Amino acid sequence: MSDNTIIRLIQDGKIDAYARLVQKYHKNLLSFIYRLVRDPNITEDIGQEVFLSVYKSLDGFDTEKGTPFAAWLFVIARNKCVNYLRDNRIVKNVPVDELKTLPVPNDNVEEELIRQEDLQILTASLKQLPEPFRQTIMKSLKGATMDEIACEFGIPISTVKTRLLRARARIKKLMNIYVGGVGHERKI
């Protein structure tokens, strides 16, 4: 049964159907929350807050709008985590071997989370990009000039320009798919 079908049942008063959504997303949601707050003691509490908040707001969820329920759920979870981290000004001890993966300090936790989310979306989009566009844009992202790319692939510079233009257009479309569905496209 699809999420939208379950949501319509709940909106029609069959509140027992909500357990299906909780069961379906519980494990992934808690994993997502834990990756953001890194505290097993608070992860379950935030998860319960998220599911309660979603349940209270479910009457306003429009299944016809095109926004996937999962995207809506995880945005709410991200916002709850951001609020928790901001309100509690959490300071974590980090093992020495993780120091090289630490981001540059940022006073705005929400901006950092959004940056990380954007990077994940970009990575997923790049993986879906067909060749030769992926190779061309990856070389460009790594700092290669158009001349260098043209020499390496043995193609004219005009072909490199065309591939980069098409790759960027496809990346934009792919990223918009991840960001929220029809009517909620991100301006890139």
Sequence and secondary structure as in RCSB ss.txt:
>XXXX:A:sequence
MSDNTIIRLIQDGKIDAYARLVQKYHKNLLSFIYRLVRDPNITEDIGQEVFLSVYKSLDGFDTEKGTPFAAWLFV
IARNKCVNYLRDNRIVKNVPVDELKTLPVPNDNVEEELIRQEDLQILTASLKQLPEPFRQTIMKSLKGATMDEIA
CEFGIPISTVKTRLLRARARIKKLMNIYVGGVGHERKI
>XXXX:A:secstr
  HHHHHHHHHTT GGGHHHHHHHHHHHHHHHHHHHH  HHHHHHHHHHHHHHHHHHGGG  TTS   HHHHHHH
HHHHHHHHHHHHHT      GGGGGG     S HHHHHHHHHHHHHHHHHHHHS TTHHHHHHHHHTT  HHHHH
HHHT  HHHHHHHHHHHHHHHHHHHHHHHTSTT     
